[in-house]
Amino acid sequence: MQAPPPRPRTRSQAAVDRLLGALLATLLVGSALAFGGATWWAPPALAALTTLAVAAGLLRAWLGGGCEIPRSPLIVLGALAIGLAVVQLAPLPARLAERLSPRARALYAVGALPDRVLADDPTAPLPEPAASRSPATVDRPATLRWLAGAIVCLALFAVAARYADRLGHALVIWGSLVTAFGLTTALALVQLAGGSATLFGLVDPGRGPSWGPSMADLATIPNTTALRVVAPPATLRTSWALAVPDRPYHLGTLMGGPGAYLALGTLAIPLAFGLALQLLAPRGSRLGLRDRLRESGQGGLVILLLAVTVAGSALCGALGGWSWALPLMAALFVAGLPGAWASGLRWGAVALTATALITVGVGVVAGDRLGPPEPGRPLEARADGAMVRSARRIAARVARDFPIVGAGLGTFPTIAPYFKTTDQAPTTAHSTALRWAAESGAAGLALLALAALWCLVRLPGALRRVGTADRHLALGVVGAAAGFLASSALHWTAELPATCLAACAFAGTCDRWLAGGTDLFVERD
């Protein structure tokens, strides 16, 4: 039986589509400009924008005759991850708590991590728990905060997946990511030229205006902290020891040091490069490149995208070194070369890809000679290798000591000081994958493995559905995903709200494409 023809789009549907696109663009660009979403007022604002986007998405589904049932398990797996956090928060019966997380059970019995964890002595007896019930997380407030943020991210993922039902809508999300990165790059270049080490070149955390980031905000971003004794006043006899956060070199608009810029760049640079090659593809036209761009009126956009690609590649290479550059170069290679002959660009795509790769390498070499704008402050994210290795060792030990359900989602900053061997305590594991393993255990790794397996199984068929003229854009999406995942295994990427929201929105568009509900690379009415 032939399916009924689709209903024509009404003015109300078009208006809701424009509203939803504006909300998503504001959310993605605004989170990057709002100091990476790490200030005290940013989480409520981002949650409000996400709530409005969900409401607009529901209204859009109602006007369209109903919400499509997704043919993807990713939303279900995301809901299971939220369920894992709920399990970690719940006060579990004694026997169940002892089986799932015996060390967390012992912590709630004595009020601190036992010597068995600190000494890494598996034969040392655990103290007898006094309470009848205890949660599996070692820090319930931290896990509760993670749960609230995860709900916002999953909602954004679902809205982006339902919104990206055609190429124009997907381009709104991808273009917003590129715009956020382009603005940050422009401000970063001006900041480097002016020799400033503050956000926007003007705002210093803890010393700026009231709406700017504070010292407390510095302790919640990927950073390092150290206990410092505060000298008491003359009228008091006691002193206090406070966790003083480090003051990292902030680049552009993003808190978190250069790592935040690099994390956003691994997503945005391959996307910008894929979009540029997509616009340059001849699509069967016999006109020359200059005539095609003149007729389409997109010459300025192509130049802007290539400028973002080149400037961002050079800056990422200078800031991150080879450990960041290699995943980025692999992503650019995937976006440019495999589709060169299929799209018709041929040697033009090869030349542009080679230029981008060389630019990254030149940035790495030049980064060794690029002096820091502030005396004694390292400019590169690769500077403190000892702290990075120490944080990764801590995450590995936590994952080993909390193997089943982890130490609790969002609890790495809490538990890291118990395992540290240096004065400074890291607030991130310098590897998103290791931190996930430490906080969620085997249960979280199983969810992550299922999501990765589904994506790998669906990817070949999704690529076959893409026409040859659109191959560069599809490969740019694949390259951005691969580069971000590789960087997540080697560095931290999704710990800052802005980069986490960008990754969730981008993953939503990928979910729509891989699910096969519609071909994102073919426009439809």
Disulfide bonds with the S-S distance in Angstrom:
none
